[in-house]
């Protein structure tokens, strides 16, 4: 009987840990709890699409990479372009982000 209760407790702890690590379990108080959070204003968000950064473009594959991506070393000189600007502009021009470095 004790082994069954221990097994159930360990299984419950495992599920809670799994839910917490995947972001589906929160230790924050629920909306119907008595604890009220202090009112704060939301910080301004920065759109990552409009931040000017340096990218390396491959004009042959029409992909763009971070400087540190290992694929950058494999781009032929005639296909390589350096670009500093907005990520959204590159996507609007038809370039696709590299799936390895995820710029």
ABEGO torsion letter per residue (X at the ends): XAAAAAAAAAAAAAAAAAAAAAGABBABBBAABABBBBBBBBBBBBBAAABBBBBBBBAAAGBBBBAABAAAAABBAAABBBBBEBAAAAAAAGBBBBAAAGX
